[in-house]
Amino acid sequence: MERSPIRPRRTRLGRGGRWRVYYGMYYVYIIYSEKLNKKYVGYSTDLKQRMGYHNGKKSSFTSRGVPWKLVYYEAFLSEADAKREELFLKSGKGRERIKFLLQNIFGEVA
């Protein structure tokens, strides 16, 4: 029998919460608001739910820019890798890479 390439990870539910096993992916994403002409970089384990959070005005930063559109995402098996990529995309070199990756979407706006 062949083993799955995705290994389970133990993660804690909230502060002081119980442990649970997580088998899924970690996503780094970029969303864009035409209203604000701004991009937002984040990471999540549930991209669909997170988009609902941003567009449901449940976040103080993103509530002003509704509707947000998902323009890019990457999937990772490791939470550490996803966090590292999110931090990189928020850095100077990361913003340069975003410009390169999304040049066809934004043209000179990115």
Secondary structure, DSSP 8 states (H G I E B T S, - for coil): ----SS--EEEE-STT--EEEE-S-EEEEEEEETTTTEEEEEEES-HHHHHHHHHTT-STTGGGG-SEEEEEEEEES-HHHHHHHHHHHTSHHHHHHHHHHTHHHHTT--
